[in-house]
Amino acid sequence: MRLFLASLILALGLSAATPVVAQEQAVNPEVRKADAQLEKAKRRERLLLLFPAGALGLTIALIVITRRRKK
């Protein structure tokens, strides 16, 4: 009797749990596509923020180097 109850509880527990693979497949492909586009946009925004800072740093470095050479 104990073995029957234990196996019944185990079977019910396993049938109630949904596998991770099934959950990932349940996500709409359009939602995945939108998430990928959002990640690309965030990455692009970070790069666009770094570009002016790099250009400014390069300009300052060139000014300092050219002034030192003149002396």
N, C-alpha and C positions, 0 to 999 in steps of 0.2 A: 504494500500500500504506500509506504514512504517513497519507494522508487517511482511509483506511478505519479504521485503528487509532485515529486521533484522534477520529473521529466515534463509534466504538464506545465509547471511554472516556468521551466526553461524554454519550452516551446512557445508559450505565450509571450515571454519576454523577448525572444528573438523575432517573433512575427510582428511585434509592436514597434521594434526599432527599424527605422528605415536606413538602408545602406548609404554611405557617403556618396558613392558613385551615382546612385539614383537621385540623390538630392542635387548633385552638380548637373546632371542631365535634365533635371526638371526646370533649370533656369532657362528662360527664353533666350534664344540666340540673339535676338535684337537687343536684349538687355546687356548681354556680354559685349556686343559690338559697341554699344553706347559707353560702357565702362572703359573699353579699350581706347575709344576716342577721347574720353575725359582724361585718361592717364597721359595720352599723347599731348593734349592741350596743356596740362600741368607742366610736363617736361619742357615743352616749347616756351612756356611763360618763364620758367626758371632760366633758360638759356638767354632769353631776351633781356632779362634783368642783369645777367652777367656781362653782356656785350658792352653796354655803356661804361660799366666800371672798368673793364679791361682796356677799353679805348682811352679812358681818362688816365689810367695807370701808365699805359704806354706813352702817352703824350707827356706826362710829367717826367718819366724816365728819360725820354729823348731830350727834353729841355735841360734837365740836370746834366746829362752827358755832354751836350753841345756847349754848355756854359763852362764846364770844367776844361774842355779842350782848348777854348779860346785863351785861357790864362797862361 
